[in-house]
Each structure stands twice: as C-alpha cells, then as structure tokens.
C-alpha cells in the first residue's frame, strides 16, 4: 500500500525541529532589475522532541547547542 506524502509520520523519539533566519544585504547588483541577497547573519535554533517543552534549556544531550549564530 502506498503512503500519502502530505501526512507527517508519528513524532516518536526521533524528531528534530530546525528554525532559521537569514539577515541579508542587497547592495550587490544581480541584474538591471534585481539585487543579490548576501547573508550577513544566520541564526539557527534547533529543538528535539525531548527538550521542546523545556524553556530554560541551553544545551540538550540529544540535540546539542540549541541556539547558534553565524556572522
């Protein structure tokens, strides 16, 4: 039987959520009508199914460092 692709699998123990945000500049011309988005800052936050309900967790044994920034 074929599985539907629009249905998420059960969460269980092996779920990792990754959220990211890119701060960019548009100072570089790409074409006459568009500018190139150049990343200046990338922020990432990851949360696993074990620590997602914990608010004050900085590091998790399973998903490691929860918040990271890259310049």
mmCIF file of the N, C-alpha and C atoms, coordinates in Angstrom:
data_MODEL
# 
_entry.id   MODEL 
# 
loop_
_atom_site.group_PDB 
_atom_site.id 
_atom_site.type_symbol 
_atom_site.label_atom_id 
_atom_site.label_alt_id 
_atom_site.label_comp_id 
_atom_site.label_asym_id 
_atom_site.label_entity_id 
_atom_site.label_seq_id 
_atom_site.pdbx_PDB_ins_code 
_atom_site.Cartn_x 
_atom_site.Cartn_y 
_atom_site.Cartn_z 
_atom_site.occupancy 
_atom_site.B_iso_or_equiv 
_atom_site.pdbx_formal_charge 
_atom_site.auth_seq_id 
_atom_site.auth_comp_id 
_atom_site.auth_asym_id 
_atom_site.auth_atom_id 
_atom_site.pdbx_PDB_model_num 
ATOM 1   N N  . UNK A 1 1  ? 0.839  -1.180 0.000   1.00 0.00 ? 1  UNK A N  1 
ATOM 2   C CA . UNK A 1 1  ? 0.000  0.000  0.000   1.00 0.00 ? 1  UNK A CA 1 
ATOM 3   C C  . UNK A 1 1  ? 0.884  1.244  0.000   1.00 0.00 ? 1  UNK A C  1 
ATOM 4   N N  . UNK A 1 2  ? 0.526  2.231  -0.750  1.00 0.00 ? 2  UNK A N  1 
ATOM 5   C CA . UNK A 1 2  ? 1.320  3.448  -0.899  1.00 0.00 ? 2  UNK A CA 1 
ATOM 6   C C  . UNK A 1 2  ? 0.997  4.452  0.205   1.00 0.00 ? 2  UNK A C  1 
ATOM 7   N N  . UNK A 1 3  ? 2.039  5.072  0.784   1.00 0.00 ? 3  UNK A N  1 
ATOM 8   C CA . UNK A 1 3  ? 1.861  6.040  1.865   1.00 0.00 ? 3  UNK A CA 1 
ATOM 9   C C  . UNK A 1 3  ? 1.617  7.429  1.282   1.00 0.00 ? 3  UNK A C  1 
ATOM 10  N N  . UNK A 1 4  ? 0.711  8.189  1.903   1.00 0.00 ? 4  UNK A N  1 
ATOM 11  C CA . UNK A 1 4  ? 0.455  9.555  1.456   1.00 0.00 ? 4  UNK A CA 1 
ATOM 12  C C  . UNK A 1 4  ? 1.655  10.433 1.797   1.00 0.00 ? 4  UNK A C  1 
ATOM 13  N N  . UNK A 1 5  ? 2.024  11.331 0.898   1.00 0.00 ? 5  UNK A N  1 
ATOM 14  C CA . UNK A 1 5  ? 3.185  12.185 1.101   1.00 0.00 ? 5  UNK A CA 1 
ATOM 15  C C  . UNK A 1 5  ? 2.857  13.447 1.896   1.00 0.00 ? 5  UNK A C  1 
ATOM 16  N N  . UNK A 1 6  ? 1.578  13.797 2.030   1.00 0.00 ? 6  UNK A N  1 
ATOM 17  C CA . UNK A 1 6  ? 1.224  15.018 2.736   1.00 0.00 ? 6  UNK A CA 1 
ATOM 18  C C  . UNK A 1 6  ? 0.876  14.789 4.205   1.00 0.00 ? 6  UNK A C  1 
ATOM 19  N N  . UNK A 1 7  ? 1.127  13.590 4.697   1.00 0.00 ? 7  UNK A N  1 
ATOM 20  C CA . UNK A 1 7  ? 0.848  13.247 6.089   1.00 0.00 ? 7  UNK A CA 1 
ATOM 21  C C  . UNK A 1 7  ? 2.172  13.048 6.818   1.00 0.00 ? 7  UNK A C  1 
ATOM 22  N N  . UNK A 1 8  ? 2.334  13.745 7.941   1.00 0.00 ? 8  UNK A N  1 
ATOM 23  C CA . UNK A 1 8  ? 3.568  13.619 8.703   1.00 0.00 ? 8  UNK A CA 1 
ATOM 24  C C  . UNK A 1 8  ? 3.613  12.283 9.441   1.00 0.00 ? 8  UNK A C  1 
ATOM 25  N N  . UNK A 1 9  ? 4.800  11.695 9.578   1.00 0.00 ? 9  UNK A N  1 
ATOM 26  C CA . UNK A 1 9  ? 4.922  10.453 10.344  1.00 0.00 ? 9  UNK A CA 1 
ATOM 27  C C  . UNK A 1 9  ? 4.727  10.737 11.827  1.00 0.00 ? 9  UNK A C  1 
ATOM 28  N N  . UNK A 1 10 ? 4.450  9.713  12.635  1.00 0.00 ? 10 UNK A N  1 
ATOM 29  C CA . UNK A 1 10 ? 4.314  9.924  14.083  1.00 0.00 ? 10 UNK A CA 1 
ATOM 30  C C  . UNK A 1 10 ? 5.588  10.519 14.669  1.00 0.00 ? 10 UNK A C  1 
ATOM 31  N N  . UNK A 1 11 ? 5.444  11.427 15.636  1.00 0.00 ? 11 UNK A N  1 
ATOM 32  C CA . UNK A 1 11 ? 6.589  12.139 16.202  1.00 0.00 ? 11 UNK A CA 1 
ATOM 33  C C  . UNK A 1 11 ? 7.583  11.193 16.858  1.00 0.00 ? 11 UNK A C  1 
ATOM 34  N N  . UNK A 1 12 ? 7.136  10.379 17.772  1.00 0.00 ? 12 UNK A N  1 
ATOM 35  C CA . UNK A 1 12 ? 8.031  9.430  18.425  1.00 0.00 ? 12 UNK A CA 1 
ATOM 36  C C  . UNK A 1 12 ? 9.212  10.103 19.093  1.00 0.00 ? 12 UNK A C  1 
ATOM 37  N N  . UNK A 1 13 ? 10.359 9.478  19.053  1.00 0.00 ? 13 UNK A N  1 
ATOM 38  C CA . UNK A 1 13 ? 11.555 9.956  19.740  1.00 0.00 ? 13 UNK A CA 1 
ATOM 39  C C  . UNK A 1 13 ? 12.582 10.594 18.807  1.00 0.00 ? 13 UNK A C  1 
ATOM 40  N N  . UNK A 1 14 ? 12.390 10.539 17.514  1.00 0.00 ? 14 UNK A N  1 
ATOM 41  C CA . UNK A 1 14 ? 13.442 10.940 16.580  1.00 0.00 ? 14 UNK A CA 1 
ATOM 42  C C  . UNK A 1 14 ? 13.083 12.184 15.779  1.00 0.00 ? 14 UNK A C  1 
ATOM 43  N N  . UNK A 1 15 ? 12.514 13.184 16.432  1.00 0.00 ? 15 UNK A N  1 
ATOM 44  C CA . UNK A 1 15 ? 12.127 14.408 15.729  1.00 0.00 ? 15 UNK A CA 1 
ATOM 45  C C  . UNK A 1 15 ? 13.070 15.537 16.128  1.00 0.00 ? 15 UNK A C  1 
ATOM 46  N N  . UNK A 1 16 ? 13.565 16.276 15.145  1.00 0.00 ? 16 UNK A N  1 
ATOM 47  C CA . UNK A 1 16 ? 14.397 17.444 15.378  1.00 0.00 ? 16 UNK A CA 1 
ATOM 48  C C  . UNK A 1 16 ? 13.817 18.582 14.549  1.00 0.00 ? 16 UNK A C  1 
ATOM 49  N N  . UNK A 1 17 ? 13.423 19.660 15.214  1.00 0.00 ? 17 UNK A N  1 
ATOM 50  C CA . UNK A 1 17 ? 12.914 20.843 14.539  1.00 0.00 ? 17 UNK A CA 1 
ATOM 51  C C  . UNK A 1 17 ? 14.064 21.829 14.387  1.00 0.00 ? 17 UNK A C  1 
ATOM 52  N N  . UNK A 1 18 ? 14.209 22.412 13.207  1.00 0.00 ? 18 UNK A N  1 
ATOM 53  C CA . UNK A 1 18 ? 15.258 23.393 12.953  1.00 0.00 ? 18 UNK A CA 1 
ATOM 54  C C  . UNK A 1 18 ? 14.603 24.650 12.395  1.00 0.00 ? 18 UNK A C  1 
ATOM 55  N N  . UNK A 1 19 ? 14.825 25.775 13.069  1.00 0.00 ? 19 UNK A N  1 
ATOM 56  C CA . UNK A 1 19 ? 14.287 27.065 12.653  1.00 0.00 ? 19 UNK A CA 1 
ATOM 57  C C  . UNK A 1 19 ? 15.464 27.959 12.300  1.00 0.00 ? 19 UNK A C  1 
ATOM 58  N N  . UNK A 1 20 ? 15.369 28.681 11.196  1.00 0.00 ? 20 UNK A N  1 
ATOM 59  C CA . UNK A 1 20 ? 16.478 29.549 10.802  1.00 0.00 ? 20 UNK A CA 1 
ATOM 60  C C  . UNK A 1 20 ? 15.976 30.893 10.303  1.00 0.00 ? 20 UNK A C  1 
ATOM 61  N N  . UNK A 1 21 ? 16.854 31.883 10.414  1.00 0.00 ? 21 UNK A N  1 
ATOM 62  C CA . UNK A 1 21 ? 16.564 33.234 9.959   1.00 0.00 ? 21 UNK A CA 1 
ATOM 63  C C  . UNK A 1 21 ? 17.822 33.783 9.306   1.00 0.00 ? 21 UNK A C  1 
ATOM 64  N N  . UNK A 1 22 ? 17.680 34.342 8.130   1.00 0.00 ? 22 UNK A N  1 
ATOM 65  C CA . UNK A 1 22 ? 18.800 34.918 7.394   1.00 0.00 ? 22 UNK A CA 1 
ATOM 66  C C  . UNK A 1 22 ? 18.621 36.426 7.320   1.00 0.00 ? 22 UNK A C  1 
ATOM 67  N N  . UNK A 1 23 ? 19.603 37.175 7.794   1.00 0.00 ? 23 UNK A N  1 
ATOM 68  C CA . UNK A 1 23 ? 19.631 38.618 7.637   1.00 0.00 ? 23 UNK A CA 1 
ATOM 69  C C  . UNK A 1 23 ? 20.577 38.901 6.472   1.00 0.00 ? 23 UNK A C  1 
ATOM 70  N N  . UNK A 1 24 ? 20.082 39.606 5.468   1.00 0.00 ? 24 UNK A N  1 
ATOM 71  C CA . UNK A 1 24 ? 20.868 39.810 4.261   1.00 0.00 ? 24 UNK A CA 1 
ATOM 72  C C  . UNK A 1 24 ? 20.962 41.290 3.890   1.00 0.00 ? 24 UNK A C  1 
ATOM 73  N N  . UNK A 1 25 ? 21.934 41.586 3.029   1.00 0.00 ? 25 UNK A N  1 
ATOM 74  C CA . UNK A 1 25 ? 22.012 42.911 2.410   1.00 0.00 ? 25 UNK A CA 1 
ATOM 75  C C  . UNK A 1 25 ? 21.705 42.751 0.932   1.00 0.00 ? 25 UNK A C  1 
ATOM 76  N N  . UNK A 1 26 ? 21.320 43.848 0.292   1.00 0.00 ? 26 UNK A N  1 
ATOM 77  C CA . UNK A 1 26 ? 21.006 43.816 -1.139  1.00 0.00 ? 26 UNK A CA 1 
ATOM 78  C C  . UNK A 1 26 ? 21.808 44.884 -1.874  1.00 0.00 ? 26 UNK A C  1 
ATOM 79  N N  . UNK A 1 27 ? 23.060 45.054 -1.496  1.00 0.00 ? 27 UNK A N  1 
ATOM 80  C CA . UNK A 1 27 ? 23.903 46.089 -2.087  1.00 0.00 ? 27 UNK A CA 1 
ATOM 81  C C  . UNK A 1 27 ? 24.550 45.671 -3.398  1.00 0.00 ? 27 UNK A C  1 
ATOM 82  N N  . UNK A 1 28 ? 24.529 44.400 -3.733  1.00 0.00 ? 28 UNK A N  1 
ATOM 83  C CA . UNK A 1 28 ? 25.187 43.897 -4.933  1.00 0.00 ? 28 UNK A CA 1 
ATOM 84  C C  . UNK A 1 28 ? 24.168 43.724 -6.052  1.00 0.00 ? 28 UNK A C  1 
ATOM 85  N N  . UNK A 1 29 ? 24.433 44.353 -7.194  1.00 0.00 ? 29 UNK A N  1 
ATOM 86  C CA . UNK A 1 29 ? 23.536 44.212 -8.343  1.00 0.00 ? 29 UNK A CA 1 
ATOM 87  C C  . UNK A 1 29 ? 23.657 42.818 -8.935  1.00 0.00 ? 29 UNK A C  1 
ATOM 88  N N  . UNK A 1 30 ? 22.508 42.195 -9.191  1.00 0.00 ? 30 UNK A N  1 
ATOM 89  C CA . UNK A 1 30 ? 22.468 40.871 -9.809  1.00 0.00 ? 30 UNK A CA 1 
ATOM 90  C C  . UNK A 1 30 ? 22.119 41.008 -11.283 1.00 0.00 ? 30 UNK A C  1 
ATOM 91  N N  . UNK A 1 31 ? 21.071 41.749 -11.575 1.00 0.00 ? 31 UNK A N  1 
ATOM 92  C CA . UNK A 1 31 ? 20.686 42.125 -12.938 1.00 0.00 ? 31 UNK A CA 1 
ATOM 93  C C  . UNK A 1 31 ? 20.264 43.590 -12.880 1.00 0.00 ? 31 UNK A C  1 
ATOM 94  N N  . UNK A 1 32 ? 19.772 44.115 -13.994 1.00 0.00 ? 32 UNK A N  1 
ATOM 95  C CA . UNK A 1 32 ? 19.302 45.502 -14.014 1.00 0.00 ? 32 UNK A CA 1 
ATOM 96  C C  . UNK A 1 32 ? 18.117 45.720 -13.081 1.00 0.00 ? 32 UNK A C  1 
ATOM 97  N N  . UNK A 1 33 ? 17.327 44.667 -12.849 1.00 0.00 ? 33 UNK A N  1 
ATOM 98  C CA . UNK A 1 33 ? 16.105 44.803 -12.056 1.00 0.00 ? 33 UNK A CA 1 
ATOM 99  C C  . UNK A 1 33 ? 16.150 44.067 -10.718 1.00 0.00 ? 33 UNK A C  1 
ATOM 100 N N  . UNK A 1 34 ? 17.260 43.416 -10.405 1.00 0.00 ? 34 UNK A N  1 
ATOM 101 C CA . UNK A 1 34 ? 17.316 42.639 -9.164  1.00 0.00 ? 34 UNK A CA 1 
ATOM 102 C C  . UNK A 1 34 ? 18.684 42.779 -8.499  1.00 0.00 ? 34 UNK A C  1 
ATOM 103 N N  . UNK A 1 35 ? 18.661 42.701 -7.188  1.00 0.00 ? 35 UNK A N  1 
ATOM 104 C CA . UNK A 1 35 ? 19.890 42.731 -6.404  1.00 0.00 ? 35 UNK A CA 1 
ATOM 105 C C  . UNK A 1 35 ? 20.127 41.378 -5.765  1.00 0.00 ? 35 UNK A C  1 
ATOM 106 N N  . UNK A 1 36 ? 21.389 41.083 -5.508  1.00 0.00 ? 36 UNK A N  1 
ATOM 107 C CA . UNK A 1 36 ? 21.766 39.818 -4.889  1.00 0.00 ? 36 UNK A CA 1 
ATOM 108 C C  . UNK A 1 36 ? 21.631 39.925 -3.372  1.00 0.00 ? 36 UNK A C  1 
ATOM 109 N N  . UNK A 1 37 ? 20.978 38.965 -2.772  1.00 0.00 ? 37 UNK A N  1 
ATOM 110 C CA . UNK A 1 37 ? 20.862 38.904 -1.312  1.00 0.00 ? 37 UNK A CA 1 
ATOM 111 C C  . UNK A 1 37 ? 22.117 38.215 -0.766  1.00 0.00 ? 37 UNK A C  1 
ATOM 112 N N  . UNK A 1 38 ? 22.921 38.944 -0.009  1.00 0.00 ? 38 UNK A N  1 
ATOM 113 C CA . UNK A 1 38 ? 24.155 38.412 0.564   1.00 0.00 ? 38 UNK A CA 1 
ATOM 114 C C  . UNK A 1 38 ? 23.936 38.232 2.068   1.00 0.00 ? 38 UNK A C  1 
ATOM 115 N N  . UNK A 1 39 ? 24.037 37.002 2.586   1.00 0.00 ? 39 UNK A N  1 
ATOM 116 C CA . UNK A 1 39 ? 23.824 36.776 4.020   1.00 0.00 ? 39 UNK A CA 1 
ATOM 117 C C  . UNK A 1 39 ? 24.872 37.489 4.865   1.00 0.00 ? 39 UNK A C  1 
ATOM 118 N N  . UNK A 1 40 ? 24.403 38.201 5.886   1.00 0.00 ? 40 UNK A N  1 
ATOM 119 C CA . UNK A 1 40 ? 25.280 38.859 6.852   1.00 0.00 ? 40 UNK A CA 1 
ATOM 120 C C  . UNK A 1 40 ? 25.232 38.162 8.197   1.00 0.00 ? 40 UNK A C  1 
ATOM 121 N N  . UNK A 1 41 ? 24.075 37.567 8.533   1.00 0.00 ? 41 UNK A N  1 
ATOM 122 C CA . UNK A 1 41 ? 23.894 36.890 9.804   1.00 0.00 ? 41 UNK A CA 1 
ATOM 123 C C  . UNK A 1 41 ? 22.901 35.751 9.611   1.00 0.00 ? 41 UNK A C  1 
ATOM 124 N N  . UNK A 1 42 ? 23.243 34.586 10.125  1.00 0.00 ? 42 UNK A N  1 
ATOM 125 C CA . UNK A 1 42 ? 22.350 33.428 10.085  1.00 0.00 ? 42 UNK A CA 1 
ATOM 126 C C  . UNK A 1 42 ? 22.147 32.971 11.527  1.00 0.00 ? 42 UNK A C  1 
ATOM 127 N N  . UNK A 1 43 ? 20.891 32.891 11.946  1.00 0.00 ? 43 UNK A N  1 
ATOM 128 C CA . UNK A 1 43 ? 20.562 32.415 13.289  1.00 0.00 ? 43 UNK A CA 1 
ATOM 129 C C  . UNK A 1 43 ? 19.797 31.100 13.155  1.00 0.00 ? 43 UNK A C  1 
ATOM 130 N N  . UNK A 1 44 ? 20.203 30.117 13.939  1.00 0.00 ? 44 UNK A N  1 
ATOM 131 C CA . UNK A 1 44 ? 19.586 28.794 13.885  1.00 0.00 ? 44 UNK A CA 1 
ATOM 132 C C  . UNK A 1 44 ? 19.209 28.379 15.296  1.00 0.00 ? 44 UNK A C  1 
ATOM 133 N N  . UNK A 1 45 ? 18.022 27.826 15.430  1.00 0.00 ? 45 UNK A N  1 
ATOM 134 C CA . UNK A 1 45 ? 17.612 27.245 16.700  1.00 0.00 ? 45 UNK A CA 1 
ATOM 135 C C  . UNK A 1 45 ? 17.083 25.859 16.402  1.00 0.00 ? 45 UNK A C  1 
ATOM 136 N N  . UNK A 1 46 ? 17.550 24.892 17.157  1.00 0.00 ? 46 UNK A N  1 
ATOM 137 C CA . UNK A 1 46 ? 17.091 23.521 16.978  1.00 0.00 ? 46 UNK A CA 1 
ATOM 138 C C  . UNK A 1 46 ? 16.542 22.997 18.289  1.00 0.00 ? 46 UNK A C  1 
ATOM 139 N N  . UNK A 1 47 ? 15.505 22.183 18.184  1.00 0.00 ? 47 UNK A N  1 
ATOM 140 C CA . UNK A 1 47 ? 14.830 21.621 19.350  1.00 0.00 ? 47 UNK A CA 1 
ATOM 141 C C  . UNK A 1 47 ? 14.443 20.192 18.998  1.00 0.00 ? 47 UNK A C  1 
ATOM 142 N N  . UNK A 1 48 ? 14.755 19.249 19.879  1.00 0.00 ? 48 UNK A N  1 
ATOM 143 C CA . UNK A 1 48 ? 14.359 17.863 19.642  1.00 0.00 ? 48 UNK A CA 1 
ATOM 144 C C  . UNK A 1 48 ? 13.071 17.558 20.395  1.00 0.00 ? 48 UNK A C  1 
ATOM 145 N N  . UNK A 1 49 ? 12.524 16.388 20.147  1.00 0.00 ? 49 UNK A N  1 
ATOM 146 C CA . UNK A 1 49 ? 11.253 16.009 20.766  1.00 0.00 ? 49 UNK A CA 1 
ATOM 147 C C  . UNK A 1 49 ? 11.377 15.818 22.271  1.00 0.00 ? 49 UNK A C  1 
ATOM 148 N N  . UNK A 1 50 ? 12.582 15.666 22.784  1.00 0.00 ? 50 UNK A N  1 
ATOM 149 C CA . UNK A 1 50 ? 12.764 15.507 24.233  1.00 0.00 ? 50 UNK A CA 1 
ATOM 150 C C  . UNK A 1 50 ? 12.808 16.850 24.966  1.00 0.00 ? 50 UNK A C  1 
ATOM 151 N N  . UNK A 1 51 ? 13.344 17.887 24.344  1.00 0.00 ? 51 UNK A N  1 
ATOM 152 C CA . UNK A 1 51 ? 13.514 19.160 25.050  1.00 0.00 ? 51 UNK A CA 1 
ATOM 153 C C  . UNK A 1 51 ? 12.596 20.271 24.542  1.00 0.00 ? 51 UNK A C  1 
ATOM 154 N N  . UNK A 1 52 ? 11.660 19.976 23.654  1.00 0.00 ? 52 UNK A N  1 
ATOM 155 C CA . UNK A 1 52 ? 10.837 21.030 23.066  1.00 0.00 ? 52 UNK A CA 1 
ATOM 156 C C  . UNK A 1 52 ? 9.930  21.736 24.062  1.00 0.00 ? 52 UNK A C  1 
ATOM 157 N N  . UNK A 1 53 ? 9.548  21.098 25.148  1.00 0.00 ? 53 UNK A N  1 
ATOM 158 C CA . UNK A 1 53 ? 8.679  21.728 26.135  1.00 0.00 ? 53 UNK A CA 1 
ATOM 159 C C  . UNK A 1 53 ? 9.444  22.416 27.255  1.00 0.00 ? 53 UNK A C  1 
ATOM 160 N N  . UNK A 1 54 ? 10.770 22.338 27.242  1.00 0.00 ? 54 UNK A N  1 
ATOM 161 C CA . UNK A 1 54 ? 11.606 22.964 28.264  1.00 0.00 ? 54 UNK A CA 1 
ATOM 162 C C  . UNK A 1 54 ? 12.006 24.357 27.798  1.00 0.00 ? 54 UNK A C  1 
ATOM 163 N N  . UNK A 1 55 ? 11.749 25.387 28.613  1.00 0.00 ? 55 UNK A N  1 
ATOM 164 C CA . UNK A 1 55 ? 12.031 26.764 28.216  1.00 0.00 ? 55 UNK A CA 1 
ATOM 165 C C  . UNK A 1 55 ? 13.460 27.210 28.500  1.00 0.00 ? 55 UNK A C  1 
ATOM 166 N N  . UNK A 1 56 ? 14.063 26.750 29.582  1.00 0.00 ? 56 UNK A N  1 
ATOM 167 C CA . UNK A 1 56 ? 15.363 27.258 30.009  1.00 0.00 ? 56 UNK A CA 1 
ATOM 168 C C  . UNK A 1 56 ? 16.522 26.342 29.667  1.00 0.00 ? 56 UNK A C  1 
ATOM 169 N N  . UNK A 1 57 ? 16.361 25.475 28.705  1.00 0.00 ? 57 UNK A N  1 
ATOM 170 C CA . UNK A 1 57 ? 17.431 24.560 28.308  1.00 0.00 ? 57 UNK A CA 1 
ATOM 171 C C  . UNK A 1 57 ? 18.335 25.264 27.302  1.00 0.00 ? 57 UNK A C  1 
ATOM 172 N N  . UNK A 1 58 ? 19.625 25.354 27.609  1.00 0.00 ? 58 UNK A N  1 
ATOM 173 C CA . UNK A 1 58 ? 20.593 25.960 26.690  1.00 0.00 ? 58 UNK A CA 1 
ATOM 174 C C  . UNK A 1 58 ? 21.194 24.881 25.802  1.00 0.00 ? 58 UNK A C  1 
ATOM 175 N N  . UNK A 1 59 ? 21.625 23.796 26.410  1.00 0.00 ? 59 UNK A N  1 
ATOM 176 C CA . UNK A 1 59 ? 22.200 22.663 25.684  1.00 0.00 ? 59 UNK A CA 1 
ATOM 177 C C  . UNK A 1 59 ? 21.398 21.412 26.022  1.00 0.00 ? 59 UNK A C  1 
ATOM 178 N N  . UNK A 1 60 ? 21.174 20.590 25.035  1.00 0.00 ? 60 UNK A N  1 
ATOM 179 C CA . UNK A 1 60 ? 20.448 19.341 25.217  1.00 0.00 ? 60 UNK A CA 1 
ATOM 180 C C  . UNK A 1 60 ? 21.408 18.194 24.914  1.00 0.00 ? 60 UNK A C  1 
ATOM 181 N N  . UNK A 1 61 ? 21.319 17.130 25.662  1.00 0.00 ? 61 UNK A N  1 
ATOM 182 C CA . UNK A 1 61 ? 22.180 15.970 25.448  1.00 0.00 ? 61 UNK A CA 1 
ATOM 183 C C  . UNK A 1 61 ? 21.949 15.391 24.063  1.00 0.00 ? 61 UNK A C  1 
ATOM 184 N N  . UNK A 1 62 ? 20.736 15.477 23.582  1.00 0.00 ? 62 UNK A N  1 
ATOM 185 C CA . UNK A 1 62 ? 20.389 14.858 22.307  1.00 0.00 ? 62 UNK A CA 1 
ATOM 186 C C  . UNK A 1 62 ? 20.618 15.776 21.096  1.00 0.00 ? 62 UNK A C  1 
ATOM 187 N N  . UNK A 1 63 ? 20.164 17.022 21.182  1.00 0.00 ? 63 UNK A N  1 
ATOM 188 C CA . UNK A 1 63 ? 20.278 17.904 20.003  1.00 0.00 ? 63 UNK A CA 1 
ATOM 189 C C  . UNK A 1 63 ? 21.392 18.937 20.136  1.00 0.00 ? 63 UNK A C  1 
ATOM 190 N N  . UNK A 1 64 ? 22.202 18.858 21.194  1.00 0.00 ? 64 UNK A N  1 
ATOM 191 C CA . UNK A 1 64 ? 23.375 19.712 21.412  1.00 0.00 ? 64 UNK A CA 1 
ATOM 192 C C  . UNK A 1 64 ? 22.988 21.158 21.697  1.00 0.00 ? 64 UNK A C  1 
ATOM 193 N N  . UNK A 1 65 ? 23.755 22.089 21.162  1.00 0.00 ? 65 UNK A N  1 
ATOM 194 C CA . UNK A 1 65 ? 23.511 23.505 21.413  1.00 0.00 ? 65 UNK A CA 1 
ATOM 195 C C  . UNK A 1 65 ? 22.259 23.946 20.671  1.00 0.00 ? 65 UNK A C  1 
ATOM 196 N N  . UNK A 1 66 ? 21.301 24.535 21.384  1.00 0.00 ? 66 UNK A N  1 
ATOM 197 C CA . UNK A 1 66 ? 20.011 24.852 20.783  1.00 0.00 ? 66 UNK A CA 1 
ATOM 198 C C  . UNK A 1 66 ? 20.024 26.105 19.935  1.00 0.00 ? 66 UNK A C  1 
ATOM 199 N N  . UNK A 1 67 ? 20.827 27.112 20.294  1.00 0.00 ? 67 UNK A N  1 
ATOM 200 C CA . UNK A 1 67 ? 20.851 28.367 19.531  1.00 0.00 ? 67 UNK A CA 1 
ATOM 201 C C  . UNK A 1 67 ? 22.262 28.617 19.015  1.00 0.00 ? 67 UNK A C  1 
ATOM 202 N N  . UNK A 1 68 ? 22.355 28.976 17.730  1.00 0.00 ? 68 UNK A N  1 
ATOM 203 C CA . UNK A 1 68 ? 23.650 29.253 17.115  1.00 0.00 ? 68 UNK A CA 1 
ATOM 204 C C  . UNK A 1 68 ? 23.513 30.454 16.191  1.00 0.00 ? 68 UNK A C  1 
ATOM 205 N N  . UNK A 1 69 ? 24.582 31.220 16.086  1.00 0.00 ? 69 UNK A N  1 
ATOM 206 C CA . UNK A 1 69 ? 24.618 32.365 15.179  1.00 0.00 ? 69 UNK A CA 1 
ATOM 207 C C  . UNK A 1 69 ? 25.902 32.304 14.360  1.00 0.00 ? 69 UNK A C  1 
ATOM 208 N N  . UNK A 1 70 ? 25.823 32.692 13.101  1.00 0.00 ? 70 UNK A N  1 
ATOM 209 C CA . UNK A 1 70 ? 26.972 32.689 12.200  1.00 0.00 ? 70 UNK A CA 1 
ATOM 210 C C  . UNK A 1 70 ? 27.067 34.046 11.538  1.00 0.00 ? 70 UNK A C  1 
ATOM 211 N N  . UNK A 1 71 ? 28.227 34.677 11.618  1.00 0.00 ? 71 UNK A N  1 
ATOM 212 C CA . UNK A 1 71 ? 28.453 36.002 11.018  1.00 0.00 ? 71 UNK A CA 1 
ATOM 213 C C  . UNK A 1 71 ? 29.097 35.854 9.686   1.00 0.00 ? 71 UNK A C  1 
# 
